[in-house]
Amino acid sequence: MNAITPPPAPIPPSPYSSALGKSNSESHTLSVLVDNEPGVLARVVGLFSGRGYNIESLTVAEVAHAEHFSRITIVTSGPPEAIEQITHQLERIVPIHRVTDLTVHGKAIERELAMVKVRGKGDDRMEALRLAEAFKARVIDATIESFIFELTGAPGKINDFVELMRPIGLIEVSRTGVAAITRGAAGM
């Protein structure tokens, strides 16, 4: 007798997909000045996950050693009202000193560092080197069968480079995440 396999149970929708499925979803870069102490990053990340929003990029580094301040740069997407709500809720977390939505406050400069490992021999190897030169990527490691390129630039530039390397023999990508700062003389 043949056993009939029941159809798989439907996967419930995640709050993230429903929140981002809205047509008015926008990408925003938030800069958050915090005390450099244990647990702060977990509280910030928890705020996003608790509301069903994904963090697309996250970087953290100490920026003022004497004051023990760190800067968290977060790239996320969502409806403008949700981003505004998250910004206000971030401001209420005690070890946070300032939250700036760099997307709203004018043009910000965004940069990212990537290391891209590519397999290549013969013509593919030459093509990878030509593309790397066009993108101003540096070879930081080379073997007979592969390269590791270092590339700094806007996230879109890095995405373009990775996509061009894919058919050549992309092996692996490591990215730092976005670091951003506003233009002009004013500081955070």
ZIKAQUI-V708097 format. One record per residue. N is the residue number from 1. SS is DSSP state (~ for helix, > for strand, _ for the rest). PSI is psi in whole degrees, -180 to 180 (none if undefined). BURIAL is b if it has 9 or more other C-alpha atoms within 8 Angstrom, else e. Layout:
# ZIKAQUI-V708097
[[N | SS | PSI | BURIAL] [N | SS | PSI | BURIAL]]
This chain:
# ZIKAQUI-V708097
[[1 | _ | 132 | e] [2 | _ | 133 | e] [3 | _ | 136 | e] [4 | _ | 125 | e] [5 | _ | 126 | e] [6 | _ | 152 | e] [7 | _ | 150 | e] [8 | _ | 148 | e] [9 | _ | 143 | e] [10 | _ | 145 | e] [11 | _ | 125 | e] [12 | _ | 145 | e] [13 | _ | 143 | e] [14 | _ | 153 | e] [15 | ~ | -28 | b] [16 | ~ | -47 | b] [17 | ~ | -36 | e] [18 | ~ | -35 | b] [19 | ~ | -38 | b] [20 | ~ | -11 | b] [21 | _ | -10 | e] [22 | _ | 145 | e] [23 | _ | -17 | e] [24 | _ | 23 | e] [25 | > | 134 | b] [26 | > | 152 | e] [27 | > | 134 | e] [28 | > | 146 | b] [29 | > | 120 | b] [30 | > | 138 | b] [31 | > | 127 | b] [32 | > | 120 | b] [33 | > | 121 | b] [34 | > | 162 | b] [35 | > | 139 | b] [36 | _ | 87 | b] [37 | _ | 158 | e] [38 | _ | 141 | e] [39 | _ | -15 | e] [40 | ~ | -47 | b] [41 | ~ | -41 | e] [42 | ~ | -38 | e] [43 | ~ | -40 | e] [44 | ~ | -48 | b] [45 | ~ | -39 | b] [46 | ~ | -34 | e] [47 | ~ | -42 | b] [48 | ~ | -50 | b] [49 | ~ | -34 | b] [50 | ~ | -22 | e] [51 | _ | 4 | e] [52 | _ | 25 | b] [53 | _ | 139 | b] [54 | _ | 148 | b] [55 | > | 116 | b] [56 | > | -31 | e] [57 | > | 142 | b] [58 | > | 122 | b] [59 | > | 146 | b] [60 | > | 135 | e] [61 | > | 150 | e] [62 | > | 133 | b] [63 | > | -15 | e] [64 | > | 98 | e] [65 | _ | -46 | e] [66 | _ | -37 | e] [67 | _ | -8 | e] [68 | _ | 45 | b] [69 | > | 141 | b] [70 | > | 157 | b] [71 | > | 127 | b] [72 | > | 127 | b] [73 | > | 124 | b] [74 | > | 131 | b] [75 | > | 126 | b] [76 | > | 168 | b] [77 | > | 149 | b] [78 | > | 176 | b] [79 | > | 147 | b] [80 | ~ | -37 | b] [81 | ~ | -39 | e] [82 | ~ | -41 | e] [83 | ~ | -42 | b] [84 | ~ | -42 | e] [85 | ~ | -44 | e] [86 | ~ | -42 | b] [87 | ~ | -46 | b] [88 | ~ | -38 | e] [89 | ~ | -34 | b] [90 | ~ | -40 | b] [91 | ~ | -23 | b] [92 | _ | -12 | e] [93 | _ | 127 | e] [94 | _ | -48 | e] [95 | _ | 9 | e] [96 | > | 129 | b] [97 | > | -33 | b] [98 | > | 142 | b] [99 | > | 127 | b] [100 | > | 125 | b] [101 | > | 100 | b] [102 | _ | -25 | b] [103 | _ | -38 | b] [104 | _ | -35 | e] [105 | _ | 27 | e] [106 | _ | -175 | e] [107 | _ | 129 | e] [108 | > | 155 | b] [109 | > | 124 | e] [110 | > | 133 | b] [111 | > | 155 | b] [112 | > | 150 | b] [113 | > | 137 | b] [114 | > | 146 | b] [115 | > | 127 | b] [116 | > | 119 | b] [117 | > | 128 | b] [118 | > | 133 | b] [119 | > | 138 | b] [120 | _ | 139 | b] [121 | _ | 153 | b] [122 | _ | -129 | e] [123 | ~ | -37 | e] [124 | ~ | -38 | b] [125 | ~ | -45 | b] [126 | ~ | -40 | b] [127 | ~ | -41 | b] [128 | ~ | -42 | b] [129 | ~ | -39 | e] [130 | ~ | -45 | e] [131 | ~ | -40 | b] [132 | ~ | -42 | b] [133 | ~ | -41 | b] [134 | ~ | -33 | e] [135 | _ | 3 | e] [136 | _ | 37 | e] [137 | _ | 142 | b] [138 | > | 142 | b] [139 | > | 118 | b] [140 | > | -9 | e] [141 | > | 141 | e] [142 | > | 138 | b] [143 | _ | -178 | e] [144 | _ | -28 | e] [145 | _ | -6 | e] [146 | > | 166 | b] [147 | > | 154 | b] [148 | > | 122 | b] [149 | > | 144 | b] [150 | > | 129 | b] [151 | > | 132 | b] [152 | > | 138 | b] [153 | > | -171 | b] [154 | _ | 149 | b] [155 | ~ | -36 | b] [156 | ~ | -39 | e] [157 | ~ | -42 | e] [158 | ~ | -42 | b] [159 | ~ | -44 | e] [160 | ~ | -44 | e] [161 | ~ | -46 | b] [162 | ~ | -44 | b] [163 | ~ | -36 | e] [164 | ~ | -30 | b] [165 | ~ | -21 | b] [166 | ~ | -53 | e] [167 | ~ | -20 | e] [168 | ~ | -37 | b] [169 | ~ | 43 | b] [170 | > | 129 | b] [171 | > | -48 | e] [172 | > | 150 | e] [173 | > | 136 | b] [174 | > | 126 | e] [175 | > | 147 | e] [176 | _ | -25 | e] [177 | _ | 167 | b] [178 | _ | 134 | b] [179 | > | 134 | b] [180 | > | 153 | b] [181 | > | 147 | e] [182 | > | 155 | b] [183 | _ | 161 | e] [184 | _ | -179 | e] [185 | _ | -19 | e] [186 | _ | 142 | e] [187 | _ | 179 | e] [188 | _ | none | e]]
